Amino acid sequence: MNRLRYILPATMTLLGACGTTPPTTSTTPSEALTSMAISDGARAGGNKHFYFVAPLVKPPTTFGAIL
């Protein structure tokens, strides 16, 4: 009986959280792609607290064919 006191509310909470209600906002494919874009503060509409920085080391040199 003591276990039921804890298991029943936990089960009801989990079942309540697993609803099948559709999302309330709908997005078009172009809106979805725009929201996935990463832009920094130097670009219009970007995150003003985030900036991409230049690489700190030069790219490695390669010799021969890269397969």
Residue pairs with C-beta under 8 A, 6 or more apart in sequence:
27 35
39 45
39 46
39 47
40 46
40 47
40 50
40 51
40 52
41 47
41 48
41 49
41 50
41 51
42 51
42 52
